[in-house]
Amino acid sequence: MSIVLTPRASSRLQTIQAKDANPSLALRITVESGGCHGFHYTISLSDKVDPAEDSLFTDEETGARVVLDEPSLELLKGSTVDYTQELIGSQFVVRNPLATSSCGCGTSFDIAGL
């Protein structure tokens, strides 16, 4: 698996799937150009997977699912997806080993050589 889900992220995704009564629901992570560091993450929930364009990663223990399109997969190889709960809110976060710098909010990042 190129993408790793922490136990917190898997648990949160399971909770969302159960609440929505939709076991096909997955966390979709897309990398787009823009942001203050060149790229930014867009994280959403989706039950649509296009086998011709998407890669689906499923946590074998929990059934939690992450979907990435092929261009995003190249920029997220080896990343870890976590779920944080802080006073200012809760969110899924991506820890990307390819990122050479990022903004304070953690949604915008840069990769050397791109």
C-alpha distance (Angstrom), angle and dihedral (degrees) to the residues before:
residue distance angle dihedral
M1 . . .
S2 3.80 . .
I3 3.79 91.5 .
V4 3.80 122.1 54.9
L5 3.80 123.7 -156.0
T6 3.77 117.8 -153.0
P7 3.81 116.6 -133.7
R8 3.85 88.8 -106.6
A9 3.82 92.1 54.0
S10 3.81 92.0 46.1
S11 3.79 91.7 48.6
R12 3.81 92.6 49.4
L13 3.80 91.8 48.9
Q14 3.81 90.2 49.8
T15 3.80 89.5 51.6
I16 3.81 91.3 50.8
Q17 3.82 92.0 47.5
A18 3.81 90.7 50.8
K19 3.81 94.6 45.0
D20 3.81 91.3 50.4
A21 3.83 91.8 40.4
N22 3.79 87.0 -130.8
P23 3.83 115.8 123.8
S24 3.83 89.0 179.7
L25 3.80 92.2 64.7
A26 3.80 113.2 118.1
L27 3.77 138.3 179.6
R28 3.81 107.5 -108.6
I29 3.80 115.4 -155.7
T30 3.78 118.8 -170.1
V31 3.79 128.6 -180.0
E32 3.79 115.1 -146.8
S33 3.79 134.1 179.1
G34 3.77 114.2 -100.4
G35 3.74 139.6 54.4
C36 3.77 125.7 107.5
H37 3.83 93.0 -65.4
G38 3.81 103.4 42.2
F39 3.83 101.8 -93.7
H40 3.78 135.0 43.9
Y41 3.79 136.2 -166.6
T42 3.78 122.6 -119.6
I43 3.80 111.6 -163.5
S44 3.79 121.1 -171.4
L45 3.79 141.9 147.4
S46 3.79 119.7 -103.5
D47 3.78 139.9 166.0
K48 3.80 92.7 -165.4
V49 3.80 119.5 97.5
D50 3.80 121.4 175.7
P51 3.83 106.0 -156.2
A52 3.81 90.1 -158.2
E53 3.81 94.1 56.6
D54 3.81 108.7 17.8
S55 3.79 137.5 68.8
L56 3.79 115.9 -146.9
F57 3.81 121.1 -154.4
T58 3.78 118.8 -167.9
D59 3.80 125.2 -168.5
E60 3.80 101.5 -128.7
E61 3.80 93.6 -150.1
T62 3.80 99.5 48.7
G63 3.80 106.4 17.5
A64 3.82 91.3 -124.7
R65 3.81 110.4 153.6
V66 3.81 135.8 -148.9
V67 3.82 123.3 -169.5
L68 3.81 124.7 -160.2
D69 3.77 130.9 176.3
E70 3.81 114.8 -128.9
P71 3.86 97.9 -103.6
S72 3.81 90.4 49.9
L73 3.80 92.0 47.5
E74 3.80 90.2 59.6
L75 3.81 90.5 55.5
L76 3.82 95.0 43.4
K77 3.82 103.1 46.1
G78 3.77 110.5 144.2
S79 3.81 94.1 10.7
T80 3.78 125.3 147.3
V81 3.80 121.8 -140.1
D82 3.79 115.3 -149.8
Y83 3.79 135.6 174.1
T84 3.80 118.4 -133.7
Q85 3.77 130.5 -166.2
E86 3.79 115.8 -163.4
L87 3.78 137.0 155.0
I88 3.80 91.1 -93.7
G89 3.81 92.6 52.8
S90 3.76 144.6 -73.5
Q91 3.78 129.1 -84.8
F92 3.76 147.6 153.0
V93 3.81 110.9 -99.0
V94 3.80 131.9 -165.4
R95 3.79 121.2 -139.0
N96 3.79 102.7 -159.9
P97 3.83 117.6 -169.4
L98 3.83 90.1 -163.0
A99 3.82 93.3 59.7
T100 3.79 112.5 103.4
S101 3.80 94.9 -173.2
S102 3.78 138.7 2.0
C103 3.78 141.0 -172.6
G104 3.78 125.1 -103.0
C105 3.80 94.1 -98.2
G106 3.81 92.2 53.2
T107 3.80 97.1 -130.2
S108 3.81 97.9 98.0
F109 3.81 122.8 61.0
D110 3.79 145.3 161.9
I111 3.80 131.1 -135.9
A112 3.80 119.8 -153.5
G113 3.78 114.0 -111.0
L114 3.80 96.1 19.5
